[in-house]
């Protein structure tokens, strides 16, 4: 039996179908990854109950929190030394984080954001917790 090869239009339709199916699968996996990362961070990392948000890309995790202003420089230095990119938030970004915190004096607290690769979030999360604990032990009070 002789069968003619498919014409160009049939090949294009088949490729488009495969592309659409692959895109749907990737989207589902990406969404599940972001949800899983957010849930894990909310449960695991508590920089004083930090608000957690994942970035647009599933491999980057952004975590916002608050630290007592007098200890923020030490915490940022410790986390940077541990390999976690941590910045002090200012302006509208800071106000957005601090407004979610009721019953705190915003003059005594500073908003921070830590960014890490989700593939290494376990180790980096433990490093953040260790920084928090070591500074608290050194100063004799909670840093957040």
VENRA-V711518 format. One record per residue. N is the residue number from 0. RES is the residue in three letters. D_CENTER is the distance of its C-alpha to the mean C-alpha in whole Angstrom. Layout:
BEGIN
N_RES_D_CENTER / N_RES_D_CENTER
END
This chain:
BEGIN
0_UNK_59 / 1_UNK_57 / 2_UNK_54 / 3_UNK_53 / 4_UNK_50 / 5_UNK_47 / 6_UNK_48 / 7_UNK_45 / 8_UNK_44 / 9_UNK_43 / 10_UNK_41 / 11_UNK_39 / 12_UNK_39 / 13_UNK_38 / 14_UNK_35 / 15_UNK_34 / 16_UNK_33 / 17_UNK_32 / 18_UNK_29 / 19_UNK_29 / 20_UNK_28 / 21_UNK_26 / 22_UNK_24 / 23_UNK_23 / 24_UNK_22 / 25_UNK_20 / 26_UNK_18 / 27_UNK_19 / 28_UNK_17 / 29_UNK_14 / 30_UNK_14 / 31_UNK_14 / 32_UNK_11 / 33_UNK_9 / 34_UNK_11 / 35_UNK_11 / 36_UNK_7 / 37_UNK_7 / 38_UNK_11 / 39_UNK_10 / 40_UNK_8 / 41_UNK_10 / 42_UNK_13 / 43_UNK_12 / 44_UNK_10 / 45_UNK_13 / 46_UNK_13 / 47_UNK_16 / 48_UNK_14 / 49_UNK_11 / 50_UNK_10 / 51_UNK_7 / 52_UNK_6 / 53_UNK_4 / 54_UNK_6 / 55_UNK_10 / 56_UNK_10 / 57_UNK_9 / 58_UNK_9 / 59_UNK_6 / 60_UNK_2 / 61_UNK_3 / 62_UNK_5 / 63_UNK_8 / 64_UNK_11 / 65_UNK_15 / 66_UNK_17 / 67_UNK_21 / 68_UNK_22 / 69_UNK_25 / 70_UNK_22 / 71_UNK_19 / 72_UNK_21 / 73_UNK_21 / 74_UNK_18 / 75_UNK_16 / 76_UNK_19 / 77_UNK_18 / 78_UNK_14 / 79_UNK_15 / 80_UNK_18 / 81_UNK_16 / 82_UNK_14 / 83_UNK_11 / 84_UNK_11 / 85_UNK_11 / 86_UNK_13 / 87_UNK_15 / 88_UNK_15 / 89_UNK_18 / 90_UNK_20 / 91_UNK_19 / 92_UNK_15 / 93_UNK_16 / 94_UNK_19 / 95_UNK_16 / 96_UNK_14 / 97_UNK_18 / 98_UNK_20 / 99_UNK_18 / 100_UNK_19 / 101_UNK_23 / 102_UNK_25 / 103_UNK_24 / 104_UNK_26 / 105_UNK_23 / 106_UNK_26 / 107_UNK_25 / 108_UNK_21 / 109_UNK_18 / 110_UNK_15 / 111_UNK_12 / 112_UNK_9 / 113_UNK_7 / 114_UNK_6 / 115_UNK_6 / 116_UNK_8 / 117_UNK_7 / 118_UNK_11 / 119_UNK_11 / 120_UNK_9 / 121_UNK_12 / 122_UNK_14 / 123_UNK_11 / 124_UNK_10 / 125_UNK_14 / 126_UNK_15 / 127_UNK_13 / 128_UNK_15 / 129_UNK_18 / 130_UNK_18 / 131_UNK_18 / 132_UNK_21 / 133_UNK_23 / 134_UNK_23 / 135_UNK_23 / 136_UNK_26 / 137_UNK_27 / 138_UNK_28 / 139_UNK_29 / 140_UNK_27 / 141_UNK_23 / 142_UNK_21 / 143_UNK_19
END
